[in-house]
């Protein structure tokens, strides 16, 4: 369903693949009766999780668990991309955010669906275990300048995790360190600091206990060349298939450089298409550069907005 080598990639389109923070209970219901729903059975078998239950019936507290959220989000993104291919549309460039980078690579054909499902399931379990062993969280910071960013380097147990825009970053850290940061955010030069309801201090050294498991899963995956360009999170550059194993390994404890990755998109890209669930990346990209059209695939019918 994801293998459509007959389609010529369109240079004016970029496919955006969200991270796990966009998922919520019932997110799969708009897709239940669509042709792409057939991917659920394949992802369930490869991941060992009941994906249909997570997407349709599981309560919110169950869905947003790190290990569950990553597989559920991946499944929805793959259904959205399959619907796009079914409509005869294939973007020439992919950009994902954190987990979304794995989804972007599967959609590009660098990873096949089975390997991608197994890899993401292993990553989610390892990150959840690391979070239990080294508790932490994340805080979104808004309205800071370069000096405010530099001040963060002087804080103990706080690390930049996502650079999502100019003056818009997310930091990870221990619970105590982040509480101190929120209390003193204005003094440090930030207009607003918001604690995020996440299950760990992602993209920070506190995720290091997950490294061995993730690396073993990466070593077991097969990597294939693709005509589609995927921009990396860790350095905002496109890479060939053999390089992705190490890039995804580094991503575990490195910041997501989403601002620079968006700026690195080719100038001819005029339309963004965000895979389900959510519209977070559409909101981020529109603050970084101008596009003629931005579409979120909230349902199979939304694909009609990008048909030529």
C-alpha positions in Angstrom: 0.0 0.0 0.0 3.0 2.3 0.6 5.0 1.1 -2.4 4.1 3.4 -5.3 7.2 3.7 -7.5 4.9 4.5 -10.4 4.3 8.0 -9.0 6.7 10.8 -9.9 7.6 12.8 -6.7 6.3 16.4 -6.8 9.0 18.9 -6.0 6.5 21.5 -4.9 5.3 19.4 -1.9 6.6 18.5 1.5 5.1 15.8 3.7 5.2 16.6 7.4 5.2 13.7 10.0 4.3 14.6 13.6 5.7 13.4 16.8 3.9 11.6 19.6 2.5 14.7 21.3 -0.3 15.0 18.8 -2.1 11.7 19.6 -5.4 11.5 21.6 -8.1 9.0 22.4 -10.2 8.1 19.4 -7.8 9.6 16.9 -8.3 6.7 14.4 -12.1 7.0 14.1 -12.1 9.1 10.9 -9.9 6.5 9.2 -11.7 3.3 10.4 -13.7 2.8 7.1 -11.0 3.9 4.7 -8.8 1.7 2.5 -5.6 2.7 4.4 -7.0 1.1 7.6 -5.7 -2.2 6.2 -2.2 -1.1 7.4 -3.4 -1.5 11.0 -3.2 -5.3 10.8 0.3 -5.2 9.4 1.5 -2.7 12.0 -0.2 -4.7 14.8 1.6 -7.9 13.8 5.0 -6.3 13.5 4.8 -4.2 16.6 3.1 -6.7 18.9 0.5 -4.0 20.0 -3.3 -3.9 19.4 -3.2 -0.8 17.2 -6.9 -0.8 16.4 -7.7 -0.7 20.1 -5.3 2.2 20.7 -6.8 4.2 17.8 -10.4 3.5 18.5 -11.2 2.5 22.0 -8.4 3.0 24.5 -8.8 5.9 27.0 -6.6 9.0 26.7 -4.3 8.0 29.5 -3.5 4.7 27.8 -3.1 6.2 24.3 -0.6 8.9 25.4 1.7 6.5 27.1 5.1 6.8 25.4 5.3 3.2 24.1 1.7 3.2 22.9 1.7 6.8 21.6 4.6 6.2 19.3 3.1 3.2 17.5 -0.4 4.7 17.4 0.9 8.0 15.9 3.1 6.1 13.4 0.1 4.0 12.3 -2.1 7.2 11.7 0.7 8.9 9.8 1.1 5.8 7.5 -2.6 5.8 6.8 -2.6 9.5 5.9 0.4 8.9 3.6 -1.3 5.9 2.0 -4.4 8.0 1.3 -2.1 10.5 -0.4 -0.5 7.9 -2.6 -4.0 6.4 -3.4 -4.9 9.9 -4.7 -1.8 9.9 -7.0 0.2 12.4 -4.9 3.8 11.8 -3.8 5.8 14.6 -2.2 9.5 14.8 -3.2 10.5 15.9 0.3 9.7 14.6 3.8 10.3 16.2 7.2 9.4 14.6 10.5 9.6 15.8 14.1 11.2 13.3 16.5 9.2 10.1 16.1 7.9 11.6 12.9 11.4 11.2 11.4 11.0 7.4 11.6 7.5 7.8 9.9 9.1 10.0 7.2 11.7 7.3 6.4 9.1 4.5 6.2 6.9 6.6 3.9 10.0 7.4 1.8 10.8 3.7 1.5 14.1 4.0 3.3 12.6 1.6 5.9 9.9 -0.9 5.0 6.7 -1.0 7.1 7.6 -4.1 9.0 11.1 -2.9 10.1 9.7 0.5 10.8 6.9 -0.9 13.0 9.3 -3.1 15.0 11.9 -0.3 15.3 9.3 2.3 16.6 7.9 -0.2 19.1 11.3 -1.0 20.4 12.1 2.7 20.6 8.9 3.5 22.5 9.5 0.7 25.0 13.1 1.7 25.6 12.3 5.4 26.1 9.5 4.6 28.5 11.8 2.4 30.5 14.5 5.1 30.5 11.9 7.6 31.8 11.0 5.3 34.7 14.7 4.9 35.6 15.5 8.6 35.3 12.3 10.7 35.7 12.1 13.9 33.9 9.8 16.1 31.8 9.7 18.9 29.3 8.9 22.6 29.2 8.0 24.8 26.3 9.7 28.3 26.3 8.4 31.2 24.3 9.5 34.8 23.6 13.2 34.5 24.3 16.2 35.9 22.4 19.7 34.5 21.8 20.8 35.7 25.2 17.9 33.9 26.9 18.9 30.8 25.1 22.5 31.1 26.2 21.4 31.4 29.8 19.9 28.0 29.7 23.4 26.5 29.4 24.2 27.7 32.9 21.3 25.7 34.4 22.0 22.2 35.8 20.0 19.3 34.6 18.2 21.3 31.8 18.9 20.6 28.1 17.5 22.0 24.8 15.3 19.3 23.3 13.5 21.0 20.4 14.2 24.2 18.5 10.8 24.7 16.9 11.1 28.3 15.8 12.6 31.7 16.5 12.3 32.2 20.3 10.3 29.0 20.6 12.1 26.0 22.1 11.3 23.0 24.3 13.7 21.9 27.0 14.0 18.6 28.9 15.3 18.1 32.4 14.8 16.7 35.8 11.5 17.6 37.5 13.2 19.7 40.1 15.3 21.6 37.6 12.3 22.3 35.4 10.2 23.6 38.3 13.0 26.1 39.0 13.1 27.1 35.4 9.3 27.7 35.2 9.5 29.8 38.4 12.4 31.9 37.1 11.5 32.0 33.4 11.0 35.8 33.1 14.2 36.5 35.0 16.0 34.3 32.5 14.5 36.2 29.5 11.5 34.1 28.5 8.1 35.6 28.2 6.3 32.3 28.9 7.2 28.8 30.2 4.7 26.0 30.0 5.1 22.5 31.5 4.2 19.8 28.9 2.2 16.7 29.8 4.8 14.2 28.5 6.2 10.9 29.9 9.9 11.8 30.0 12.8 14.1 29.3 13.1 13.3 25.6 16.1 14.3 23.4 18.3 14.7 26.5 21.0 12.7 28.3 18.2 11.3 30.5 17.3 9.1 27.6 20.7 7.5 27.4 19.5 4.2 29.1 17.4 3.6 26.0 20.5 3.8 23.7 21.5 0.1 23.7 18.0 -1.2 22.9 17.5 1.4 20.2 20.8 0.7 18.6 20.1 -3.0 18.5 16.8 -2.3 16.8 18.5 0.0 14.3 21.1 -2.6 13.5 18.3 -5.2 12.7 16.6 -2.8 10.2 17.3 -2.8 6.5 18.0 0.5 4.7 17.0 1.2 1.1 17.8 4.0 -1.2 14.9 6.3 -2.1 14.2 9.0 -4.6 12.5 11.1 -1.8 14.6 13.6 0.2 14.3 13.3 4.0 15.7 16.2 6.1 17.3 15.0 9.3 16.4 16.3 12.8 19.9 16.4 14.2 21.6 18.5 11.5 18.9 19.8 9.2 20.4 18.2 6.2 19.3 15.5 3.7 21.1 12.2 3.9 21.5 8.9 1.9 20.0 5.7 3.2 23.2 4.2 4.9 23.6 7.3 7.0 20.2 7.1 8.7 21.1 4.4 11.2 23.5 6.6 13.0 21.4 9.7 12.6 18.4 8.1 14.3 20.7 6.8 17.1 22.0 10.3 17.7 18.5 11.8 17.7 17.6 9.9 20.9 19.7 12.3 23.1 20.1 15.3 20.6 17.9 18.3 20.0 15.4 18.3 17.2 16.5 21.2 15.0 13.1 21.7 13.4 13.6 25.5 12.7 16.8 24.9 10.7 15.2 21.8 9.0 12.3 23.9 7.8 14.5 26.6 6.5 16.5 23.9 4.7 13.5 22.9 2.6 14.0 23.6 -1.1 12.6 27.0 -2.3 10.3 25.3 -4.8 8.2 23.8 -2.1 5.0 25.8 -1.9 2.7 23.3 -0.1 3.0 21.4 3.1 0.9 18.3 3.8 0.8 17.2 7.5 0.0 13.6 8.2 -2.4 12.7 11.0 -2.8 13.2 13.9 -3.0 16.9 14.6 -1.7 20.0 13.0 1.2 21.0 15.2 3.8 21.0 12.5 1.6 23.1 10.2 1.5 25.7 12.9 5.2 25.6 13.4 6.2 25.8 9.8 3.9 28.7 9.0 5.7 30.8 11.6 9.1 30.0 10.0 8.5 30.6 6.2 5.8 31.3 3.7 3.9 28.7 1.8 1.0 29.0 -0.7 -1.0 26.2 0.9 -0.9 24.2 4.1 -3.1 21.0 4.4 -3.6 18.8 7.4 -4.9 15.3 6.6 -7.5 15.1 9.4 -9.5 12.6 7.4 -9.3 10.7 4.1 -11.4 13.3 2.5 -8.8 16.1 3.2 -6.6 14.6 0.5 -8.8 16.3 -2.1 -7.3 19.7 -1.1 -4.0 18.8 -2.6 -5.1 17.1 -5.8 -3.8 18.8 -9.0 
